[in-house]
Amino acid sequence: MPDLKTLDINTADACLAGTGKHVSVPASVGAHVREIAEMCFANAVSGDAFRDRLFRSFNINHFTPPLRIAEEAFAVLEQTTRHGSPVQANVFGQMGASSPVSLAGAVVRSMAEALAGEIFAWLVNPEAKVIFGPKSMIAALRTGGMSSGGSEQAVVMAATT
């Protein structure tokens, strides 16, 4: 794709064209949200019809762990909630890398960051539909890579839930 706007619009179009089920799409910058929202409104016949049967949400990773606000993502979060679209306030800190290595510390950090996204969305639009998405991931300390299929991942997700 030649630029981020083309990528965002084509990603949303491909996701919407590929299924009649709910899809979650990203946006790189807040300025792209309006065009994606208008595409969904046209698909649903109108903005009100879209809000009656929400078939698209925005997947937003609004923090860069640990506890650093991702300004571009917060701009997307702001624009998305202004348009009445559901959002996923996701965070993906890695235990032992960008989050504390302890289970309790990683869960608390994930909860705080996800809650900050929810509160921000509700300040923009008190009726915003926000999916709480704290997802602590596991870092393989030997390699530095993500170890997402291990038993530790199940334990941390259960603790988060």
N, C-alpha and C positions, 0 to 999 in steps of 0.2 A: 504494500500500500504506500502511496506517495507521501501521506501525512497522517497525523493522528485523527483528524476529523473524518477522513475517508475510511480509516480503519474502524472507528466507532460506529459510523452509519452503516457500513457494510456488515459488521459483526451483528448489530441489532437486526438488520434486514434478514440476514441468513438465519439467525435464531428464530425469528418470527415466522419466516417462510417454511422452516423445517418441521414445525409442529403446531398443533392447536392447543397444546398444554402451556402451562405457565413457564416462562423463561426468565432467567436472571442475566442481565447484560451489564457490562462495565461502560464507563465513559471516562476518557482521559482527562478532560477539563470540563468545568461547569458550563461553558458556552455551547457544548455539544448536546447538552441535556434537552434543550428546547426542541431541536430538530428530531431527536429520537422520540420524545414525548408526542410531538405532532404526528410522527409516523404511526405511533400506536393509536392515537385518537382517530386518525383516518381509517386504520384497520378496523376499529370498533365502531365506526360511523361518526362518533363525537367524543368529546372529552368526558361528558357525563356517562355515556354508554361504557367507556373504558373504566371509569371509576365504579360502575355497577358490577363489572366482571373483570377484575384485575388479572391480566394475563402476562404482565411483565413487571419485574422489579429490577432495581439497580443493585448490583453487588459492589459495595464500597469498602475498601480497606483504608480507613481514615487515620490510622496511626502507623508510624514507622517505629516498631519497637526498638528500644524501650521508651515509652512515654513521649515520643516526638510527634507533634501534630504534622500530618501531611496536608499542607495548605491546599494543594490542587484537589485532593480528595474531599476536603471539607467544602470546597466550592461546589463540587459535584453533589455532595450531600445537601447543601443549601438549595441549589437549583432543583434537585429532585423533589425535595419536600415541598417546595413552592408549587410545583406542578401536580402535587397530589399523588405522586407515584410511591409505591411501597419501596423501602430501602432495606438493605441488609447491612447493619453496622458490624462489620467483621474486623477482627484482629487476629494476627497469626504470629505471635511471639514464639520463639523456639526455646524450650527449657534448656538451660546450660549455654545458650548462645546470646540471644537478645532478651531473654527473660531469666529470672532466678532459676537456679538448678533445682530448687526444692519444689515439690508439688504445690504446697500451700502458697508460696511466693509467686509461682507462675500463674496459678488460678486467680489470685487476688489482682495481679497486674492485668490479666486478660479481662476480668470483670470490670475493673476501673476504666480501661480504655473503651470497651464496648458500651458501658454505661454513659461515658462522656459523649459518644456518638449519638446515643438515644436522646439524651438531654438536649444536645445541640439541635437535633432535628425537631424536637418538641418546642424549643424556643422559636424556631423559624415558623413552624406550623403546629399548633397544639393538637391537631387531629392527624398528625403524620402517623403512618403505619410503618413501624420500625421493627425489624426482626433482630433480636438480640443475638449477636454472633461471636461470643468469645471462643476462640479455638486455639488452645495452647498446643503447640507442636513439639516434637521431641528432636533434639539435636544429637546425632551420633558423635560423642565427644572424641572418638578416635579419628574420625574423618572430617567432622565439621558439617557433614551432609544431614539432610532431614531423614529421620527414621520413622516414617508415617505408618508403617504396617506392624509395628511391634506391640507387644503387650503393654508397654508403658503408655502408648498412645491411647489405648482403650481405658486405662486407669485414669489418665488426666482428663479425657473427655467425660468419663463418668463423674469425676469430681467436679468438673465444670457444670455439668448438667444438674 
